[in-house]
Amino acid sequence: MPVVSTDSLPANLFSVPDLVSEVPTHDVFIYPHHSPAAARELMETARALVEPRGRGIYATDEAPDAVHAMFVQASVSAGAKGKIIGKEREDDTSRRRRWREFSYSSVSSDEISGIILYPETVLEFHLAGFVAERGIIPGVRANGELSPLPSSPKEFIVQGLDGLLPRLQAARAAGVRFSKWRVPIACTSRSSPGGGLPTEAALEIHADTLARFAAMSQEAGLVPIVEPDVEFSEDADLSRSVEVHERAIELTYEKCRRYNVLLEGTLIKPSFPQPGLKLPSRTSVQPADIALATATVISRTIPSAVPGVLFLSGGLAPTIAVEYLTALNRLANSSSVFSRLPRLSFSYGRALQGEALKHWVTGDEEGARKAFQKWTKACFRAAKGEDI
C-alpha cells in the first residue's frame, strides 16, 4: 500500500476527489491547474447564489463593534421604547448571537440564496449549519481591517491576506461555501488636490488583493465574491464615478487571470456608480441615470464567464437601493444592448435588516419578521425588474 504524505495531498483539501478522468463541467474548458470536480462544485455554488433570478444575498458580516453601534442606533430611533425588553443585563456577545439567530430564521430561501456571516458567527456561534438547514448557502467575510495607504492617508489597504488560506479552510470545515472580500475605493473629482482619487497605486493594490483573495478562496473550496466598493462621500460626478468603477473592475479581472482564478466560480459585489454626496447636482440624478451608468460599466468590464453581479447598498437608504436595482433590471429587460448582462441581484445588509432591527430591540419580534418579509420581497422583485 503506497504511503500518502502531506506533499501528495491536493491543494484543496475540501474538494470532491476526481474519481474519473472526465468530470462534467457544464461544457466549460478547464485548465490543467483546476481540478474538474472542484471546478464543478465552485461553478454550481456560484450559480446557486444568483439563480433562480430574483434571489440575492443577505449581508450580516458586521464586526462586533459595528453590531453594537447598530443596536444603539436602533434603540435611539425607537425612542422611549428603545431598549431590549427584559435583556438590560445581557452581554453584547449573547445579544449578537440572539440577533443573528433571529434574523436568519426570519428570511426565506425563496428570496435569499446566501448569507454572509462574520467569522465569529461561523467559528464561535456555529451558525453556518443553522443557515444551511434553511436551504440558504452560508458564506463568510474574509477581509480584515483597514490601514492607511502610505503617502496617501485618505486611501486604505485592507489587511488579512497573511494566514488567509487556513482561515478559509477552517470556515469551509465549519460549513461555509463562499467568501467575500471588500476593498474601499476613494473617488473624488479630477479638480480635487493631486488630480483626484483614487491613485493608481491604490487601484493596483486593491485589484491585486482581490485577486489573491479569490485564488486562495478557490483553493479552500469556496466561491469568492470580490467587492470593489467605490465610495460616494465626496464631489465626483456620475461620469467620474463610472470612470473609476470601470478602471477598478478591469484591473481586478486582469489580476484574477494572472492568478489563474476560475471566473465561472466567482461573483462580484460592486457599488452602483453615482455622484458624490458633496456634488450639488446629485439630487437631480434619477434612478434611470444610475441604471444606464451601471449597465454600461458591467457590459464593458465584467467577463461573461462571471455568472452574476450582487450589488451592495452601502450608505444608501433602503428605498433608494431598491429603486436603483429595479431600474437597472428594467433596463436589462427592455434593452437589446444590455440583454446579455449576467444576473443582476443584491447583497444588502442595512436595506434588509434596518427596519427589522428597530422592532427587534423593543421586543417586537412579530414586527421584525414582517419587516424582513417586506424588504426581502421588495429586493427579490427589484432583482427581476418588477413593480414592488
Buried (B, 14 or more C-beta within 10 A) or exposed (E): EEEEEEEEEEEBEBBBEBEEEEBEBEEBEBEEEBBBBBBBBBBBBBBBBBBEBBBBBBBBBBBEEEBBEBBEBBBEEBEEEBBBEEEEEEEEEEBBBBBBBBBBBBBBEEBBBBBBBBBBBBBEBEBBEBBBEBEBBBBBBBBBEBEEBEEBEBBBBBEBBEEBBEBBBBBBBBBBBBBBBBBBBBBBBEEBEEEBBBBEEBBEBBBBBBBBBBBBBBBBBBBBBBBBBBBBEBBBBBEBBBBBBBBBBBBBBEBBEEBEBBBBBBBBBBBBBBBBEEBEEBEEBEBBBBBBBBBBBBBEBBBEBBBBBBBBBBEBEBEBBBBBBBBBBBBBEEBEEBEEBBBBBBBBBBBBBBBBBBBBBBBBBEBBBBBBBBBBBBBBBBBBBEEE
